[in-house]
Amino acid sequence: MDDAKGSETDALKETSLSANQDKSEMKRMAWEVEDHNGSDSDPIRGGPMEMSIVIFELASMEIWTFLLRF
């Protein structure tokens, strides 16, 4: 892989969010959630927002962490 500056990437590894464990070694955990009716609401994307009441919620795999070696 080449970046915009022309240097070459030697390695790319996906890790946990804290970058302390390879993704391939991670084990999924089962979470019990109180007052959950079993249905997930669809995210609202785009359009105007009232910033005083905005709540940001990230679902799994919406943040990825990679270690790069140049």
Backbone as XML, in Angstrom:
<?xml version="1.0"?>
<chain id="A" units="angstrom">
  <residue number="1" name="MET">
    <atom name="N" x="0.839" y="-1.189" z="0.000"/>
    <atom name="CA" x="0.000" y="0.000" z="0.000"/>
    <atom name="C" x="0.876" y="1.243" z="0.000"/>
  </residue>
  <residue number="2" name="ASP">
    <atom name="N" x="0.440" y="2.271" z="-0.666"/>
    <atom name="CA" x="1.154" y="3.539" z="-0.666"/>
    <atom name="C" x="0.239" y="4.618" z="-0.120"/>
  </residue>
  <residue number="3" name="ASP">
    <atom name="N" x="0.770" y="5.491" z="0.744"/>
    <atom name="CA" x="-0.033" y="6.612" z="1.224"/>
    <atom name="C" x="0.198" y="7.819" z="0.321"/>
  </residue>
  <residue number="4" name="ALA">
    <atom name="N" x="-0.426" y="8.937" z="0.621"/>
    <atom name="CA" x="-0.362" y="10.127" z="-0.220"/>
    <atom name="C" x="1.048" y="10.709" z="-0.303"/>
  </residue>
  <residue number="5" name="LYS">
    <atom name="N" x="1.888" y="10.460" z="0.705"/>
    <atom name="CA" x="3.244" y="11.022" z="0.715"/>
    <atom name="C" x="4.236" y="10.131" z="-0.024"/>
  </residue>
  <residue number="6" name="GLY">
    <atom name="N" x="3.813" y="8.967" z="-0.460"/>
    <atom name="CA" x="4.677" y="8.099" z="-1.223"/>
    <atom name="C" x="5.409" y="7.049" z="-0.422"/>
  </residue>
  <residue number="7" name="SER">
    <atom name="N" x="5.291" y="7.031" z="0.911"/>
    <atom name="CA" x="5.948" y="5.980" z="1.687"/>
    <atom name="C" x="5.105" y="4.713" z="1.623"/>
  </residue>
  <residue number="8" name="GLU">
    <atom name="N" x="5.741" y="3.594" z="1.812"/>
    <atom name="CA" x="5.057" y="2.316" z="1.677"/>
    <atom name="C" x="4.682" y="1.765" z="3.054"/>
  </residue>
  <residue number="9" name="THR">
    <atom name="N" x="3.491" y="1.182" z="3.151"/>
    <atom name="CA" x="3.029" y="0.558" z="4.385"/>
    <atom name="C" x="3.490" y="-0.891" z="4.400"/>
  </residue>
  <residue number="10" name="ASP">
    <atom name="N" x="4.199" y="-1.287" z="5.450"/>
    <atom name="CA" x="4.696" y="-2.659" z="5.564"/>
    <atom name="C" x="3.644" y="-3.605" z="6.128"/>
  </residue>
  <residue number="11" name="ALA">
    <atom name="N" x="2.831" y="-3.135" z="7.069"/>
    <atom name="CA" x="1.859" y="-4.015" z="7.704"/>
    <atom name="C" x="0.621" y="-3.223" z="8.118"/>
  </residue>
  <residue number="12" name="LEU">
    <atom name="N" x="-0.502" y="-3.905" z="8.081"/>
    <atom name="CA" x="-1.785" y="-3.343" z="8.506"/>
    <atom name="C" x="-2.486" y="-4.413" z="9.319"/>
  </residue>
  <residue number="13" name="LYS">
    <atom name="N" x="-2.863" y="-4.070" z="10.571"/>
    <atom name="CA" x="-3.489" y="-5.052" z="11.454"/>
    <atom name="C" x="-4.686" y="-4.411" z="12.138"/>
  </residue>
  <residue number="14" name="GLU">
    <atom name="N" x="-5.856" y="-5.067" z="12.054"/>
    <atom name="CA" x="-7.041" y="-4.575" z="12.747"/>
    <atom name="C" x="-7.009" y="-5.070" z="14.184"/>
  </residue>
  <residue number="15" name="THR">
    <atom name="N" x="-7.313" y="-4.158" z="15.129"/>
    <atom name="CA" x="-7.235" y="-4.485" z="16.551"/>
    <atom name="C" x="-8.527" y="-4.107" z="17.264"/>
  </residue>
  <residue number="16" name="SER">
    <atom name="N" x="-8.553" y="-4.379" z="18.554"/>
    <atom name="CA" x="-9.656" y="-3.921" z="19.393"/>
    <atom name="C" x="-9.614" y="-2.395" z="19.465"/>
  </residue>
  <residue number="17" name="LEU">
    <atom name="N" x="-10.667" y="-1.795" z="19.982"/>
    <atom name="CA" x="-10.735" y="-0.335" z="20.056"/>
    <atom name="C" x="-9.568" y="0.255" z="20.831"/>
  </residue>
  <residue number="18" name="SER">
    <atom name="N" x="-9.121" y="-0.419" z="21.876"/>
    <atom name="CA" x="-7.991" y="0.070" z="22.668"/>
    <atom name="C" x="-6.644" y="-0.352" z="22.081"/>
  </residue>
  <residue number="19" name="ALA">
    <atom name="N" x="-6.663" y="-1.056" z="20.950"/>
    <atom name="CA" x="-5.465" y="-1.493" z="20.217"/>
    <atom name="C" x="-4.568" y="-2.412" z="21.035"/>
  </residue>
  <residue number="20" name="ASN">
    <atom name="N" x="-5.136" y="-3.163" z="21.980"/>
    <atom name="CA" x="-4.307" y="-4.058" z="22.786"/>
    <atom name="C" x="-4.545" y="-5.535" z="22.474"/>
  </residue>
  <residue number="21" name="GLN">
    <atom name="N" x="-5.371" y="-5.825" z="21.440"/>
    <atom name="CA" x="-5.664" y="-7.207" z="21.090"/>
    <atom name="C" x="-5.996" y="-7.285" z="19.605"/>
  </residue>
  <residue number="22" name="ASP">
    <atom name="N" x="-5.443" y="-8.288" z="18.921"/>
    <atom name="CA" x="-5.785" y="-8.502" z="17.519"/>
    <atom name="C" x="-7.267" y="-8.831" z="17.394"/>
  </residue>
  <residue number="23" name="LYS">
    <atom name="N" x="-7.897" y="-8.329" z="16.354"/>
    <atom name="CA" x="-9.322" y="-8.601" z="16.143"/>
    <atom name="C" x="-9.563" y="-10.102" z="15.986"/>
  </residue>
  <residue number="24" name="SER">
    <atom name="N" x="-8.640" y="-10.800" z="15.354"/>
    <atom name="CA" x="-8.797" y="-12.238" z="15.138"/>
    <atom name="C" x="-8.797" y="-13.033" z="16.446"/>
  </residue>
  <residue number="25" name="GLU">
    <atom name="N" x="-8.266" y="-12.460" z="17.526"/>
    <atom name="CA" x="-8.201" y="-13.138" z="18.820"/>
    <atom name="C" x="-9.330" y="-12.729" z="19.764"/>
  </residue>
  <residue number="26" name="MET">
    <atom name="N" x="-10.131" y="-11.774" z="19.363"/>
    <atom name="CA" x="-11.184" y="-11.265" z="20.242"/>
    <atom name="C" x="-12.341" y="-12.252" z="20.332"/>
  </residue>
  <residue number="27" name="LYS">
    <atom name="N" x="-12.969" y="-12.301" z="21.504"/>
    <atom name="CA" x="-14.156" y="-13.128" z="21.725"/>
    <atom name="C" x="-15.343" y="-12.201" z="21.963"/>
  </residue>
  <residue number="28" name="ARG">
    <atom name="N" x="-16.449" y="-12.475" z="21.286"/>
    <atom name="CA" x="-17.642" y="-11.651" z="21.441"/>
    <atom name="C" x="-18.301" y="-11.940" z="22.789"/>
  </residue>
  <residue number="29" name="MET">
    <atom name="N" x="-18.787" y="-10.898" z="23.420"/>
    <atom name="CA" x="-19.454" y="-11.045" z="24.710"/>
    <atom name="C" x="-20.957" y="-10.892" z="24.528"/>
  </residue>
  <residue number="30" name="ALA">
    <atom name="N" x="-21.723" y="-11.623" z="25.307"/>
    <atom name="CA" x="-23.182" y="-11.493" z="25.296"/>
    <atom name="C" x="-23.570" y="-10.544" z="26.425"/>
  </residue>
  <residue number="31" name="TRP">
    <atom name="N" x="-24.325" y="-9.503" z="26.090"/>
    <atom name="CA" x="-24.729" y="-8.505" z="27.073"/>
    <atom name="C" x="-26.214" y="-8.626" z="27.340"/>
  </residue>
  <residue number="32" name="GLU">
    <atom name="N" x="-26.575" y="-8.571" z="28.606"/>
    <atom name="CA" x="-27.984" y="-8.529" z="28.979"/>
    <atom name="C" x="-28.349" y="-7.068" z="29.196"/>
  </residue>
  <residue number="33" name="VAL">
    <atom name="N" x="-29.400" y="-6.627" z="28.535"/>
    <atom name="CA" x="-29.804" y="-5.228" z="28.603"/>
    <atom name="C" x="-31.179" y="-5.142" z="29.267"/>
  </residue>
  <residue number="34" name="GLU">
    <atom name="N" x="-31.271" y="-4.323" z="30.300"/>
    <atom name="CA" x="-32.544" y="-4.143" z="30.986"/>
    <atom name="C" x="-33.476" y="-3.299" z="30.133"/>
  </residue>
  <residue number="35" name="ASP">
    <atom name="N" x="-34.759" y="-3.571" z="30.223"/>
    <atom name="CA" x="-35.799" y="-2.806" z="29.536"/>
    <atom name="C" x="-35.570" y="-2.728" z="28.029"/>
  </residue>
  <residue number="36" name="HIS">
    <atom name="N" x="-35.100" y="-3.800" z="27.438"/>
    <atom name="CA" x="-34.885" y="-3.839" z="25.989"/>
    <atom name="C" x="-35.976" y="-4.720" z="25.393"/>
  </residue>
  <residue number="37" name="ASN">
    <atom name="N" x="-36.717" y="-4.185" z="24.438"/>
    <atom name="CA" x="-37.838" y="-4.934" z="23.875"/>
    <atom name="C" x="-37.438" y="-5.853" z="22.724"/>
  </residue>
  <residue number="38" name="GLY">
    <atom name="N" x="-36.145" y="-5.957" z="22.425"/>
    <atom name="CA" x="-35.688" y="-6.885" z="21.413"/>
    <atom name="C" x="-35.622" y="-6.327" z="20.007"/>
  </residue>
  <residue number="39" name="SER">
    <atom name="N" x="-36.139" y="-5.143" z="19.772"/>
    <atom name="CA" x="-36.065" y="-4.571" z="18.430"/>
    <atom name="C" x="-35.128" y="-3.371" z="18.442"/>
  </residue>
  <residue number="40" name="ASP">
    <atom name="N" x="-34.321" y="-3.286" z="17.423"/>
    <atom name="CA" x="-33.393" y="-2.164" z="17.285"/>
    <atom name="C" x="-34.039" y="-1.106" z="16.411"/>
  </residue>
  <residue number="41" name="SER">
    <atom name="N" x="-33.940" y="0.143" z="16.826"/>
    <atom name="CA" x="-34.478" y="1.215" z="16.003"/>
    <atom name="C" x="-33.498" y="1.546" z="14.889"/>
  </residue>
  <residue number="42" name="ASP">
    <atom name="N" x="-34.011" y="1.984" z="13.765"/>
    <atom name="CA" x="-33.165" y="2.378" z="12.651"/>
    <atom name="C" x="-32.503" y="3.711" z="12.965"/>
  </residue>
  <residue number="43" name="PRO">
    <atom name="N" x="-31.218" y="3.841" z="12.636"/>
    <atom name="CA" x="-30.542" y="5.120" z="12.881"/>
    <atom name="C" x="-31.079" y="6.202" z="11.954"/>
  </residue>
  <residue number="44" name="ILE">
    <atom name="N" x="-31.076" y="7.428" z="12.436"/>
    <atom name="CA" x="-31.477" y="8.566" z="11.626"/>
    <atom name="C" x="-30.211" y="9.150" z="11.024"/>
  </residue>
  <residue number="45" name="ARG">
    <atom name="N" x="-30.156" y="9.231" z="9.716"/>
    <atom name="CA" x="-28.951" y="9.721" z="9.042"/>
    <atom name="C" x="-29.332" y="10.894" z="8.163"/>
  </residue>
  <residue number="46" name="GLY">
    <atom name="N" x="-28.549" y="11.968" z="8.272"/>
    <atom name="CA" x="-28.769" y="13.150" z="7.450"/>
    <atom name="C" x="-29.927" y="13.994" z="7.956"/>
  </residue>
  <residue number="47" name="GLY">
    <atom name="N" x="-30.125" y="15.139" z="7.374"/>
    <atom name="CA" x="-31.220" y="16.024" z="7.756"/>
    <atom name="C" x="-30.856" y="16.922" z="8.915"/>
  </residue>
  <residue number="48" name="PRO">
    <atom name="N" x="-31.701" y="17.905" z="9.172"/>
    <atom name="CA" x="-31.429" y="18.859" z="10.260"/>
    <atom name="C" x="-31.573" y="18.203" z="11.640"/>
  </residue>
  <residue number="49" name="MET">
    <atom name="N" x="-30.792" y="18.720" z="12.613"/>
    <atom name="CA" x="-30.843" y="18.200" z="13.977"/>
    <atom name="C" x="-30.921" y="19.346" z="14.968"/>
  </residue>
  <residue number="50" name="GLU">
    <atom name="N" x="-31.575" y="19.117" z="16.067"/>
    <atom name="CA" x="-31.591" y="20.067" z="17.179"/>
    <atom name="C" x="-30.428" y="19.663" z="18.092"/>
  </residue>
  <residue number="51" name="MET">
    <atom name="N" x="-29.336" y="20.427" z="18.052"/>
    <atom name="CA" x="-28.107" y="20.038" z="18.741"/>
    <atom name="C" x="-28.251" y="19.970" z="20.263"/>
  </residue>
  <residue number="52" name="SER">
    <atom name="N" x="-29.229" y="20.625" z="20.839"/>
    <atom name="CA" x="-29.373" y="20.580" z="22.293"/>
    <atom name="C" x="-29.928" y="19.238" z="22.781"/>
  </residue>
  <residue number="53" name="ILE">
    <atom name="N" x="-30.473" y="18.415" z="21.882"/>
    <atom name="CA" x="-31.040" y="17.134" z="22.291"/>
    <atom name="C" x="-30.411" y="15.940" z="21.557"/>
  </residue>
  <residue number="54" name="VAL">
    <atom name="N" x="-29.297" y="16.159" z="20.887"/>
    <atom name="CA" x="-28.660" y="15.096" z="20.115"/>
    <atom name="C" x="-27.972" y="14.103" z="21.041"/>
  </residue>
  <residue number="55" name="ILE">
    <atom name="N" x="-28.207" y="12.825" z="20.793"/>
    <atom name="CA" x="-27.527" y="11.757" z="21.507"/>
    <atom name="C" x="-26.833" y="10.907" z="20.448"/>
  </residue>
  <residue number="56" name="PHE">
    <atom name="N" x="-25.525" y="10.740" z="20.576"/>
    <atom name="CA" x="-24.769" y="9.933" z="19.632"/>
    <atom name="C" x="-24.656" y="8.525" z="20.176"/>
  </residue>
  <residue number="57" name="GLU">
    <atom name="N" x="-25.034" y="7.560" z="19.376"/>
    <atom name="CA" x="-24.950" y="6.165" z="19.773"/>
    <atom name="C" x="-24.234" y="5.409" z="18.667"/>
  </residue>
  <residue number="58" name="LEU">
    <atom name="N" x="-23.180" y="4.710" z="19.035"/>
    <atom name="CA" x="-22.416" y="3.939" z="18.068"/>
    <atom name="C" x="-22.750" y="2.466" z="18.210"/>
  </residue>
  <residue number="59" name="ALA">
    <atom name="N" x="-22.994" y="1.837" z="17.089"/>
    <atom name="CA" x="-23.246" y="0.402" z="17.082"/>
    <atom name="C" x="-21.924" y="-0.330" z="16.858"/>
  </residue>
  <residue number="60" name="SER">
    <atom name="N" x="-21.958" y="-1.636" z="17.001"/>
    <atom name="CA" x="-20.735" y="-2.400" z="16.788"/>
    <atom name="C" x="-20.243" y="-2.213" z="15.356"/>
  </residue>
  <residue number="61" name="MET">
    <atom name="N" x="-18.950" y="-2.207" z="15.209"/>
    <atom name="CA" x="-18.258" y="-2.066" z="13.935"/>
    <atom name="C" x="-18.401" y="-0.687" z="13.296"/>
  </residue>
  <residue number="62" name="GLU">
    <atom name="N" x="-18.809" y="0.321" z="14.051"/>
    <atom name="CA" x="-18.845" y="1.682" z="13.526"/>
    <atom name="C" x="-17.562" y="2.445" z="13.857"/>
  </residue>
  <residue number="63" name="ILE">
    <atom name="N" x="-16.732" y="1.876" z="14.702"/>
    <atom name="CA" x="-15.389" y="2.413" z="14.951"/>
    <atom name="C" x="-14.415" y="1.271" z="14.727"/>
  </residue>
  <residue number="64" name="TRP">
    <atom name="N" x="-13.457" y="1.478" z="13.872"/>
    <atom name="CA" x="-12.428" y="0.481" z="13.626"/>
    <atom name="C" x="-11.083" y="1.041" z="14.050"/>
  </residue>
  <residue number="65" name="THR">
    <atom name="N" x="-10.202" y="0.167" z="14.542"/>
    <atom name="CA" x="-8.881" y="0.559" z="14.952"/>
    <atom name="C" x="-7.861" y="-0.298" z="14.213"/>
  </residue>
  <residue number="66" name="PHE">
    <atom name="N" x="-6.890" y="0.353" z="13.612"/>
    <atom name="CA" x="-5.850" y="-0.348" z="12.869"/>
    <atom name="C" x="-4.481" y="0.083" z="13.350"/>
  </residue>
  <residue number="67" name="LEU">
    <atom name="N" x="-3.528" y="-0.822" z="13.324"/>
    <atom name="CA" x="-2.127" y="-0.502" z="13.558"/>
    <atom name="C" x="-1.427" y="-0.580" z="12.210"/>
  </residue>
  <residue number="68" name="LEU">
    <atom name="N" x="-0.715" y="0.474" z="11.863"/>
    <atom name="CA" x="0.028" y="0.533" z="10.596"/>
    <atom name="C" x="1.514" y="0.556" z="10.897"/>
  </residue>
  <residue number="69" name="ARG">
    <atom name="N" x="2.276" y="-0.165" z="10.106"/>
    <atom name="CA" x="3.733" y="-0.099" z="10.207"/>
    <atom name="C" x="4.280" y="0.359" z="8.862"/>
  </residue>
  <residue number="70" name="PHE">
    <atom name="N" x="5.090" y="1.416" z="8.901"/>
    <atom name="CA" x="5.678" y="1.964" z="7.684"/>
    <atom name="C" x="7.133" y="1.573" z="7.581"/>
  </residue>
</chain>
